[in-house]
């Protein structure tokens, strides 16, 4: 489900309702698309209608096509600023060219969105912030974010992972997508840290891991990381010791010395697991608040009641045939 106002606005630019709905979906969630995705979205067979649609996009300079030497595949990048402005997103980053690797990741996410047509999908930073400020009591500082620079030129990006978030018809269940794009859950743990406060504020949530076929062997690592970060709260004593240890470690990283070398060595041995290393990376950005939030049992209890769920879905399509693409989409 997408905003009918946005679809109507795009349709006025000379597109059918079906074409307009597909374009809105692409612009909000990926910026790039494949011909087969239009066919799946529109429930049509691959043929002249698909060819005519994309030929018109290219002819009108709404999109650019990038060709592959293999299977004659094409990726289309929808970039016309006028169209993005019509849906209220003139500066949406999906307009900008990206590397091939990033384009393929966006195609994977678009497939996941298209596969759930009955879900309302939140795509842009602005609509995610506005939605969760309406639906929760969280302050802006408690929403997932990353900060860049220092005051007064400090910039805050909300929902920096740029992943689609789905809202079910009941307006209670929320679906968070996470694309597995590497073998180990390094960035994934940071994603969980950023979203933990939001998960705690929601009545029902599902975190769905999207796994490409070439990374299925990594699935257990990501599932275990999610259960550990969300379902296994720290003891308060451990959080207190970690806060001390992280301050000492930051000083040591900067060339300083620990105020208690023996205690520091003991803490180094105690907190050597990957979970604590990932926590340290996030702590450097978020501070002690992050550590004391991990003491809460709310997320573990939600997972026990199944109002919080970690699920896995292997992506049904192969994308490796796109690797010979020339240029970037």
C-alpha positions in Angstrom: 0.0 0.0 0.0 1.3 3.5 -0.9 -0.1 7.0 -0.7 -2.9 7.4 -3.3 -2.2 11.1 -3.4 1.4 10.4 -4.5 0.2 7.9 -7.2 -2.4 10.4 -8.5 0.3 13.2 -8.6 2.6 11.0 -10.7 -0.3 9.8 -12.9 -0.9 13.5 -13.9 2.6 13.4 -15.4 1.4 11.1 -18.2 1.5 7.7 -16.6 -1.2 5.1 -16.0 -2.2 4.4 -12.4 -0.4 1.1 -12.4 2.8 2.7 -13.8 2.5 5.6 -11.3 2.2 3.3 -8.4 5.3 1.4 -9.4 7.3 4.5 -9.9 6.4 5.8 -6.5 7.5 2.5 -4.9 10.8 2.6 -6.8 11.5 6.3 -5.9 10.8 5.8 -2.2 12.6 2.5 -1.7 15.4 2.0 -4.2 15.7 4.5 -7.1 16.6 1.5 -9.3 14.5 -1.3 -10.7 14.4 -4.2 -13.2 11.9 -5.0 -15.9 10.8 -8.2 -14.1 10.0 -6.2 -11.0 7.6 -4.0 -12.9 6.0 -7.2 -14.2 5.7 -8.7 -10.8 4.3 -5.5 -9.3 1.8 -5.1 -12.1 1.0 -8.8 -12.5 1.7 -8.9 -16.1 3.9 -11.1 -18.3 7.2 -9.9 -19.6 6.5 -8.4 -23.1 5.6 -5.4 -25.1 3.9 -3.5 -22.3 7.0 -3.7 -20.1 9.3 -2.7 -23.0 7.1 0.3 -23.9 7.0 1.5 -20.3 10.8 1.5 -19.9 11.5 2.8 -23.3 9.2 5.8 -22.5 11.0 6.4 -19.2 14.4 6.6 -21.0 13.1 8.7 -23.9 11.6 11.2 -21.4 14.9 11.2 -19.5 13.0 10.1 -16.4 15.3 7.1 -16.1 18.7 5.9 -17.4 19.2 2.3 -18.5 22.5 0.4 -17.7 23.0 -2.7 -19.8 24.7 -6.0 -19.1 26.6 -8.2 -21.5 25.1 -11.2 -19.8 21.4 -12.1 -20.5 21.0 -8.6 -21.9 19.8 -7.5 -18.5 19.2 -3.8 -17.7 19.0 -1.9 -14.5 16.9 1.3 -14.7 17.8 4.3 -12.5 14.8 6.6 -11.9 16.3 10.0 -11.3 14.1 12.8 -12.7 14.0 15.5 -10.0 10.6 16.7 -11.3 9.0 13.4 -10.4 10.6 13.2 -7.0 9.4 16.8 -6.4 5.8 15.8 -7.3 5.8 13.2 -4.4 7.4 15.7 -2.0 10.9 14.2 -2.1 13.0 16.5 -4.4 16.2 15.8 -2.5 15.7 12.1 -2.0 19.1 10.4 -2.2 17.7 7.7 -4.4 18.1 10.2 -7.2 21.8 10.1 -7.0 24.0 7.6 -8.9 25.3 4.8 -6.7 27.9 2.0 -7.1 26.8 -1.2 -8.8 27.1 -3.1 -5.4 24.7 -0.6 -3.8 22.3 -0.7 -6.7 22.1 -4.5 -6.4 21.3 -4.2 -2.7 18.5 -1.7 -3.5 17.1 -4.1 -6.0 17.0 -6.8 -3.3 15.1 -4.5 -1.0 12.7 -3.5 -3.8 11.9 -7.2 -4.3 11.1 -7.6 -0.6 8.8 -4.6 -0.7 7.0 -5.8 -3.9 6.5 -9.2 -2.3 4.3 -7.6 0.5 1.8 -5.5 -1.4 -0.7 -5.3 1.5 1.8 -3.6 3.8 2.2 0.2 4.1 5.9 0.8 3.6 7.7 3.8 5.0 10.6 4.8 2.8 12.0 8.3 3.4 13.6 9.7 6.5 11.0 12.3 6.8 8.0 10.0 6.8 9.6 7.6 9.2 10.3 10.3 11.7 6.8 11.8 11.4 5.2 8.4 11.7 7.0 7.2 14.8 6.6 10.5 16.5 2.8 10.1 16.0 2.8 6.4 17.1 5.1 6.5 20.0 6.2 8.8 22.9 9.8 8.7 21.8 11.8 11.9 21.6 13.7 12.6 18.4 16.9 11.8 20.2 15.6 8.3 20.9 14.9 7.5 17.3 17.6 5.6 15.3 20.1 8.1 14.2 23.7 9.0 13.4 25.5 12.3 14.0 28.1 13.8 11.8 30.4 16.8 12.5 30.5 18.9 15.6 28.3 21.8 16.8 27.3 24.2 15.3 27.7 22.3 12.0 26.5 19.0 13.5 24.2 17.0 11.2 21.8 14.3 12.5 20.5 11.7 10.1 17.5 9.7 11.3 17.0 6.1 10.2 20.4 6.3 8.5 20.3 2.6 7.4 17.7 3.7 4.7 15.8 0.4 5.0 12.1 0.0 4.4 9.8 -0.3 7.4 6.4 -1.9 7.0 3.2 -1.2 8.9 0.5 -3.8 8.9 -3.2 -3.1 8.5 -3.8 -3.4 12.2 -1.4 -0.4 12.7 0.2 -2.4 15.6 2.6 -4.8 13.8 5.8 -3.2 12.3 8.1 -5.0 10.0 11.8 -4.0 9.9 13.9 -5.2 7.0 17.6 -5.9 7.3 19.6 -6.9 4.2 22.5 -9.3 5.0 25.3 -8.0 2.9 28.4 -9.4 4.5 29.5 -12.7 6.2 29.7 -11.4 9.8 27.2 -9.2 11.7 29.4 -6.3 12.4 27.2 -3.5 11.1 24.1 -5.5 12.1 24.8 -5.2 15.8 25.2 -1.5 15.4 21.8 -1.5 13.6 20.3 -3.3 16.6 21.7 -0.9 19.0 20.3 2.1 17.1 16.8 0.5 16.9 16.5 -1.1 20.3 14.7 1.9 21.9 12.2 2.0 19.0 11.6 -1.7 19.3 10.9 -1.2 23.1 8.3 1.4 22.3 6.3 -0.7 19.8 3.5 -3.2 20.7 4.4 -5.7 18.1 7.5 -5.9 15.8 9.2 -8.3 13.4 12.8 -8.0 12.3 13.2 -9.8 9.0 16.6 -10.8 7.8 16.8 -10.8 4.0 19.5 -13.2 3.0 21.0 -13.5 -0.6 21.6 -17.0 -1.7 25.4 -16.6 -1.5 25.3 -15.6 2.1 23.0 -18.3 3.6 25.8 -19.8 5.6 26.0 -16.6 7.6 22.4 -16.8 8.7 23.1 -18.5 12.0 25.6 -15.8 13.0 23.0 -13.0 12.4 20.2 -14.9 14.2 22.5 -15.5 17.2 23.6 -11.9 17.2 20.0 -10.7 17.2 19.0 -13.0 20.0 22.1 -11.9 22.0 21.7 -8.2 21.6 17.9 -8.1 22.0 17.0 -11.1 24.1 19.9 -11.3 26.6 20.0 -8.1 28.8 23.2 -7.2 30.6 23.3 -7.3 34.4 23.5 -3.9 36.0 26.9 -4.7 37.5 28.2 -5.6 34.1 26.8 -2.4 32.6 28.6 -0.4 35.3 31.9 -2.2 34.7 31.6 -1.8 31.0 31.0 2.0 31.3 34.2 2.2 33.4 36.1 -0.1 31.0 35.0 1.7 27.9 36.2 5.1 29.3 39.5 3.5 30.1 39.8 1.9 26.7 39.0 5.1 24.9 41.8 6.8 26.9 44.2 4.0 26.1 43.3 4.2 22.4 44.2 7.9 22.6 47.6 7.1 24.1 46.7 7.5 27.7 47.0 5.2 30.7 44.4 3.5 32.8 43.8 4.8 36.3 43.8 1.1 37.5 45.9 -1.1 35.2 45.1 -4.4 37.0 41.3 -3.7 36.8 41.7 -2.7 33.2 43.5 -6.0 32.3 40.9 -8.0 34.1 38.1 -6.2 32.2 39.9 -6.7 28.9 39.9 -10.4 29.5 36.3 -10.4 30.7 34.9 -8.3 27.9 36.7 -9.7 25.0 33.7 -11.3 23.2 32.5 -9.8 19.9 29.3 -8.5 21.6 31.3 -6.2 23.8 33.5 -5.0 20.9 30.4 -4.1 19.0 29.0 -2.4 22.0 32.2 -0.3 22.4 31.8 0.9 18.8 28.3 2.0 19.5 29.1 3.4 22.9 31.7 5.8 21.4 28.8 7.4 19.5 25.9 7.1 22.0 27.6 7.1 25.5 26.5 5.4 28.7 22.8 5.6 27.9 23.3 2.8 25.4 24.8 0.5 28.0 22.2 1.1 30.6 19.4 0.5 28.1 20.8 -3.0 27.5 19.9 -3.8 31.1 16.2 -3.6 30.2 14.3 -6.9 29.9 11.6 -5.4 27.7 12.9 -6.8 24.4 13.7 -10.2 25.8 10.1 -10.5 27.3 8.7 -9.4 23.9 10.6 -12.1 22.1 9.4 -14.6 24.7 5.7 -13.6 24.1 6.3 -13.5 20.3 5.3 -9.9 20.1 9.0 -9.4 19.0 10.3 -11.8 16.4 13.4 -12.4 14.4 12.7 -14.1 11.1 14.8 -15.0 8.1 13.8 -15.0 4.4 16.2 -16.2 1.7 15.9 -14.0 -1.4 14.4 -16.0 -4.2 16.3 -14.3 -7.0 19.9 -14.4 -8.1 21.5 -11.1 -8.8 25.0 -12.3 -9.8 24.1 -12.0 -13.5 24.1 -8.2 -13.0 27.9 -8.1 -12.2 29.0 -7.5 -15.8 27.0 -4.2 -15.8 28.9 -1.4 -17.3 28.7 1.9 -15.3 26.6 2.3 -12.2 22.9 2.7 -11.7 
